[in-house]
Amino acid sequence: MRSLRLLGVAAEAEALRLKREAGAFARSTILQVAAGLFGLVALGLLHAAAWIWLEQGQGPLWATLWLALADLVVMGALLLLSRRRYDPVAHEALMLRRQSLAQLRAVSPMDEALSLVRWRWAAEMGGLVMEQFLKRRR
């Protein structure tokens, strides 16, 4: 039946889309966690070294402000890197799912079932007619 094929196509498209989106989400999450760990360890060490170096020439207030500015730049770069990118395969799977479900809504399962019954009835009637025809020929 056409309805079952459309449902199968929709299910496969949805499975592909979910698989692709889950992979993209996992990659994005791993990058964000790695960026966070890097930020904690590296910035902790760099803060101590940079503050000591800046404090000698700038004073404690300016040393702290320069370090805060550097932290904001690093944070912005990491957030830009963690953005999700457009995935054309996932988008195509979503479009295929939507299209097959729209076609499924346009098809009446009752009409399909009745058409099968009509064809079966026509085939049975044709068989009976042929049987009678062959009996009369003998």
N, C-alpha and C positions, 0 to 999 in steps of 0.2 A: 504494500500500500504506500501511496505517496506520503501520507501523513507520517508514517513510521520512518521513512527515509529522511524526511525533513527534520523530524525530532532527532534522529541519529546525527545528522549533519550539525544541528544546533548544539547537541551535547558535545560532539568532538571539538567544535569551534570554541565552546566555552571552556573545555578542559585545556585546550592549547593556550587560550588567553590567560586563564588563571595560573597555569604553569609559568608562562613568560612573566606575568606580573609578580609572582612569588619570587622568581629568580632576581628580578630587578630590585624588589624590596629587600631581599637578603643581601645583595651586593651593596646597596645603599646603606643598610644598617651596619654591615661590616666596616665600610669606609668611615662611617660616623663614629663607631666605637674605637677604631684605630686612631682616628683623628683626636678623639678625646683622651686616649691614653698618651699619645704623643704630646698633646698639649699639657697634660699634667706633669709628666716627667721632664720633658725638655724645657718647658717654661719655668719649672721650679729651679732647675739648675741655672738656666740663663738669667733668671731674675736675680739670683744671688750674685752671680759674677758681674752682670751688667750694673746692678745697683751699686756694688762696691766701686766699680770703675767710674760710673757717672757721678757718684756722690763726691768723689775727690775733686772734680772740676766744676760741677754744677750745684752742688749742695743737695741735701736729702729731698727737698720738695720737688725740684726739677728732675732729679733722677727718677723719682716715683712717677711723675707725669709722663716722661719719655717711655718708661716701661709700660705704662697703661696704654699709650698710643700703639706701641708695638704689639701688645696683646690684642687690641682691636683689629689691627691689620691681619694678624694670623687667624683670628676668629672668622673674619670675613672671607678669607681665602678658603678656609676649611668648609664653611657653609656653601660656598659656590661649588666646590668640588663634590659635595654630597648631594647635589640636586639630581633628581631623576631625569633621565633623558627620554625623548620620544622613541618608542619602539614600534616600527611600522608593522612587524609581524603580529604583535598583540592587537594593534589597531585593526588590521585586516581580519583577524579572527573575530573581533567584536562586531565588525560590520557583517561578516558572514553569518554570525549567530543571529543578529537582528534581522537580516534579510530572510533567513530560513524560518524564523519564528513569525515574521510578517506573512510569508507565504502560507505557513501552517494555519494562521488565523483565517486566511482567505479560503482555505479548503475545508469543506464540511466532511467530517468523518462519516456522517450518515449517507451523504451522496456517494462516497466511495464504496461504502458497504452495499448500498442498493445497486450500484453499477455492477459490482461483482455478482450479486444475486441475479440481476437481469441477464448477465452474460451466461451464468450457469444455467438459468432457465432456458435461454435461447439455445445453448448447446445441447441440453437434454431434449428439448423439442426437436431440434435438428436431428438428433440421434434417433428419436422415435419415428420421425418422418422417413428417414433413410431406411430404417428397419422395415417399416411398412412397404416402402417402395421396393426394397429387395425381395420381400415375401411375395409381392404381387408379380414380380418379374419371373419368378420360378414357376 
